Amino acid sequence: MTTTPAGRDRAVVLGAGIAGLVSALVLTTSYREVCIVERDHLADGSAPRRGTPQARHLHGLLARGHSVLEGMLPGLTSELVAEGAAIGDMLGDTRLCFGGHRFARGDAQLTALCVSRPALEAAIRRRVTGLPGIRVLDGRDIVGLTTDRSWTRVTGVRAIGRDDGSSAEVLGADLVVEATGRGSRLPVWLCELGYPQLDTDEVRVDVGYTTRQYRVPVGALGSDLVVLSGPTPDVPRGGGASRVEGDRWLVTLMGVLGDHPPIDAGGFVRFASDLALPEIGELVREAEPLDDPVPHRHPVSRRHHYERRDQLPDGVVVLGDALCALNPIYGQGMTVAALQAEALRAHLSRTGPLDTRRYQRHASRIAGVAWGLATGADLTFPGVAGDRHIANGLLSRYVDRVQAAAEEDPMAGRAFLRVTSLVDPPSALFRPQLLARVASGRSLSRGGPRPVEAEV
């Protein structure tokens, strides 16, 4: 029988998405049993499931997230590539346009792993659920927490079967990990226990996106794997196309502040033709569609401040979208969840009971970096409500200069991508070498972005 430290007998993870799976993975080294509770029935294979409607759309695993996942699950990348995923360099094998500026080619030394969200999740789930000590309870709804008599420590959860409405079963736990995503009920449960209402930040962006799968003619995009065209305040429309497993391409169109891409085939093509990079419009006009357009909406980005005093009892931690639901157009969610799981592993390596409040502060700092980058970009759109300071405007103008320099200088593009991929901190954009290159960039003298021309 495995010996575990006192207070580390069983951990219960709520949610079998990527945040829940990687959390369960790190918990297996510290707890005798790790129980994953999921409302969906988890079938074999990589078909999208009801609880992750966003999974049908284009997902970006940032370079930092890829590195963390490969470290946790050695060989994951090779497994995915063997199943048809593609891998390349984020600046050398892509066509990128941010802020209206087409980035010059170069070697970013940042991995671009092109795989669909369902395939990535399925691969992680196979590896994690095959580990000793992992137990999966799917098809169950979590209906509340159990606590000690003082209501200061969570001792487990109550669950019911979704199909038969069976009476609630209590799953006792030394630790509960909340990873159910944007629809988390934890704020409601805490209020029911008498805890104060959470401090929460919100930014209403009203993002809508629509996705369609295509079979692309061989050589249509050369050897490139990804095309990304970001929205701007002047043109609040963007889109991305990526090669994924199954010899398919996913094309996701996006619009902010209610300018959402349509779901009819003709409207989808017209919307794609309005993007800064013409290749996406050409692709949807010429490639073979494999399904009908599928929509999704993200009305508001939301960050809960569980780390603040008295807003969370002991015995429970929160991570992933349940902690901070970011604007999905920046592709940060999976990487943030992986970083928070990595942080949980570091905290569990300390002797004694897990200090859940200390961990929660750490998880919040990780979320805060991504939140700052995402909301900073969101607030460049005049119609997005939020606090704007002089410093925000100065930073926005400087980032535009970095993007403009990246039209001709791959070093500037690499620096920008390392920050947005969460490899480097935002302060890296102000390193002296980059400041000098941005100040001397030839493209900056033109008074704005150059016209975007299609690559042959």
N, C-alpha and C positions, 0 to 999 in steps of 0.2 A: 504493500500500500504506500502511495506517495505521501511523504511528509510535507506539510505546508505550514507556514508561520501562523501563529494564532491570529484569528480574525480574517483568515484568507481561505475559507473552506469553499464557498460558492459565490460566484459572480453571475449576475443576470444582466444580459445585454438586450435592450429593447430596440428592435429593428435589425433586419438582415440585409440592409443596403451596404454600400461600401464602408461607410463610417462604422456601422455595427460590426461588420466582418473583421476589419483591421483592429478594432478594439478587442474583439474576442480573441484574435490571434495573440496580441501581446499579453492578455490576461492568462493565457494557458500556462505561462511560465511561473505564475504566482498563485494560482488558485487550483484546488483539486478538481473542481468542476466549473465549467463555464456553460451557462444555459442561454441560448439565443432564442428570443421570443419574437415571432413575426406574424403579422396579420394575414399576409398572403400565403397561399399554398405554394411551396417552393418545388417546382418541377425540375427535372434534369434538363439540361440544354440552356440555350441563351435567348429564349423568347422573352420579349418585354413582359413585365408583370404589372398588374393593376396598381400596386402601391408606388410605382415609379413611372408615372405618365411621361415625365420628361426624358425617360430613357430612349425614346424613339428619335430624339433629336441629336444633333451633332454635339459631342462632348470633347473637351480638351483636357487631357491629362498633362498638366504643366511639367516642365523638366524636373523641377524639384520633387513633385509628387511621384514621377516615374522613378527617380533615384531612391526615394524612401520605400516605395512598394517593392522594388527589386531587392533592396536590402532586407526587407522583412520576409520576402518570398523568393529566394534565389532561384533563377531559372524561369520566372514568370514571363519575362519578355520573350525568351526563346520559345516557350510554350505557345504564346499568342501569335508569334510570327509563323510558327509551324501550322497554326490554324488559319492563316491567311492575313493576319494583320501586317501592316507595313511600318517600316521604321526608317527614319532619316534625320536630317539636321534641320532645325527650326528656321535657319536663314538660308541654307544652301539648297534645300529641297522643297521650298514653298514659294508662294507669291503672296506678299503681304502688303497691305495698305492701311496705315493708321493715321488718323488726323488728316486724311486727304493726301498723304505722302506714300508713294510706292518705295518700299525699302530696297536698297541695293543688295545684290547677292553677296554671300560671304559664308564663312564657317563660324557659326555661333557656338559650336561645341555644346549645343543644347538638344537633347533628344526629342524628336517628334514621333510619338508612338500613335499610329493611326489605327484605332480599333473602336468598335461601337461600344456604348455603355453596357448593353446586355452581355456582350461577349466578355468584356473585362470583369464585370461583376460575377459572371458564372465561373470564370477561371479562378478568381479569388475564393469564391464560395466552395468550389471543389477542394481546394487546398486546405482551407480553414476547417471545414466540417469533417475532413478526414483525420484531423488531429485527435490524439487521445484526450479524453476529458471534455470534449465538446458534445453538447446535447442541443438539438434543435427542436423547438416546439413551434410549428407553423400552424396557420389557420386559427390564430388566437388573437383576441382583442385584449389589450391591457386597459383595465377600467379604473385603476387607482393604485395608490401606494399603501403599504403597511408601515407603521412606525412603532417606536417604543412609547411608553406611557407619557413621556414628556413631550412627544412630538418633535424632538430635536434630532432624531436619528432615523433614517429610513432602514427598515429591516426586510423589505421585500416588495413584491407587487401582487396584485390580484388580476387574474386572467380568466377569460371565458372563451369557450369554443365558438367560432363564428358560424359554423354550419348548423349545430344543433342547439345553440343557446344554452349549453350546459351550465350548471351552477358554477360560480367562481371558484377557482382553485388558487390557493396562496402559494407563491413561490418565494420561500425565504432566501435571503441573500445577505452576505457580508458587504457586498457592493452592488449597486445598480448603476448601469451606464445607460443614459438616455440618448439614443441615436435614431429616433424615429423620423427625423427630418422636419421640414417646414410645418407640418401639421401637428407638431408635438403638443400633447395635452398637459405637460408638466406644469406650466404656469397656472392652469386651472386647479390642478390637484394641490399645489402649494397653497393657493388661496383658500381652498377647502380646509386645509390644516391650520389656517390662521396666520400664514406668512404674509408679509406685505406684498402688494402688487409690484411686479418686477419693474425696474427701470428699463425702458426699452427705447432704442433709437430707430427711427423709420425714415426711409427716403422713398417717395413714391415716384417710380420711373415709368410705370405702365408699359412694360416691355411685352411685346407679342412676337412669337416666332412660329414659323411654319416650315415643315420639313418634308422632303420627298426623296425617294431613293431612285438611282439611275444606273443604267449600264452605259458606260462611256466608251466610245470607240477607241481602240488601241492607238496610242500616240497623240490623242487629242490634246493632252496637257504635258506632253513629253514625259519625262521621268518624275515630274513634280507630284507631290503627295497631298498638298494642302493649298487652298486658295482662301485667303481671308481678307475681307473688305469691311473695315470698321465704320460705324455711323459717326457722323459729325454734327455739330449744332446746325450747320447749314444744310446738310443732307442727313436727316435722322434715320437713314436706312442703311442696313449693313447685311452681310451674309457671309457664309463660309461653305466650302465644299471640301470634302476629305474622302480619300480612298479608305475603305475599310474591308474587313474580311468578306469572303463570298464574292469577290470580284465586283463589288458594288462601290458606288459613291453616294455619300449622304450630302445633300444640299439643304442647308438651313438658312432661311431668310429671316431677318429680324427688323423690328422697328420700335422706336421709343415714343413715349407720350401719345399713345393711341394710334400712331401711324403703323398699323399692323399689316403684315403681308396677307393677302387673301388666300383662300383655300381652294378656289376654282383654278383649273389648269391654266386658263388664259391669263388670269390675273397674276398667278404665280410667275409666269414668264415675263409679264410686263414689269412687275416689281423688280425682278432680278436684273432687268435691263437698265434700271436706274442706279445701280451701284457704281462706286468709283472704279472698281476693277471690272472691265467688260467681260473677262473670261467666264465669270459665273453666269452672266446672261447668255453667253454663247453656249455654255454647257447645257443649260436647261432647254435651249432651243434645238440643239442638235442631238443630245443623248436620248437614249430609250428610257422612258419612265417605267418604274417597276411597281409603283403603287400610287395611291391618291395622296395629295398633300394632307398633312396632319398638323393641327394647330396646338399651341400651348401659350399660356399667359403667365406673366410674373408681375403682378400689379405693384408690389412693394417689397423693398429690401428691408430686413428687420434684424436688429442685433439686440439680444437679451443680455442684461448685465447681471448674470448669476454670481459673478465674483464679488459683488458688493456685499457688505456685511449684513447678515441676517436674512439674506435673500435665498439661501439654500441650506437645508439641514445637512448633517453629516451622513455619510453612507451612500451618497448619490453624486454622480458627475454628469455633465452634459457636454456633448461635442457635436461637430458637424453642423448641418443645417438647423438642427434643433437649438443650437446656440446662436448661430449667425447665418441667416439665409441671404446670400449675396446675389447681386444681379448676375444671372447666369451667362450673360454675353461675354464675360471676362474669363470664364472657364476656371474659376478658382476653387470651386466647392470640393472636388475630390482631393485636391492637393492639400487644402486646409485640414480636411478630415484625417488624411494620412499623417500630417505633421502633428496633429493633436494626439493621435494614437501613439506616435513615436514619443511624444512628451509623456504620455501616460506610462509607457514602458520605463522611461527614466525615473519617474516618481516611484514606481513599484520596485525598482532596484534598491531603494533605500530600505533599511531594516525597520521593523515595527509596522504598525497599522498605516495604511495609506492616509496621508493628510489630504482629504478631498478638497478642502478650501484652498490649500496651497496649489494643488493641481488646477483647480478651476481658474485661479488667477493666471496661471501659465497658459491654459487653453484660451482664455480671453485675450491675452496679449497676441497670440498667434492669429486669432480671428481679427484683432484690431488692425494688424498690418494690411491684411487683404481688404478689410472694410475701408480703410483710409484710401487705398489705391482705387477701389471701385467707386466709392461715393465721390471722390475727388474728380474722377472722370465723368460721373453722372451729373455733377453740379456745373459742368461746362455747358450743359444744355439749359438755356434760360428758363424753360418751362418747368424744370424740376425744382420743387420747393426745398429750401434748406438754408442753413447759415452759410453765408459767404463772407470771407474776410479778405483783406488786401493781400495777405500772404497766399491765399488760394489762387487769386488772379495772377499773381506773379509766377507761382509754380506752374499754373496752366500754360502761361505764355512760354515759359522755359521748356516745358515738355514738348510743346509744339516746335520749338527750335531744335530740340534733340531729334524729333521725328523728321523735320525738314533736312537736317544734316544727314540722317540715315538714307536719304535718297541717293547720295553719292558716297557715303562713308560707311562701310559695313561695321566699323568699330562702334559707331554711334548706334546702329541698329542692334548690335550685340549687347551693348550696355542697356539699352531700353528693354530688350527681351529678357535679360537676366533679372531685371527688377520685376517686370510684370510676370515672370515665371516663378517668382518668390525664391530665387536663388540668392540674389543680392538684396540688401536693404535699400529702401528708397534713397537714402543718403548717398548711395553709390553713383547716382546721376550727377553729383556735385564734386566728383573727384577731379583734381586739377587737370589731368590729361584730357578728360572728356570736356571740361569747361573750355579748354583752349581750342579743341577741335570744333566744338559747336560754335565758338565765337568766330572762327576763321572759315566756317563752311561756306562754300561758294553758293550753295542753293539758298542761303539765307538772304542774299542781296536782292533776290527777285521780288521780295515783298509778299510772298505767299507760296503755297505749294505749286509745284509744276504740274502741267497737265498729265494725267495718267494715260499711258499708252499701253496697249496690249503687247505682251511678249510673243514672239514668234516661236 
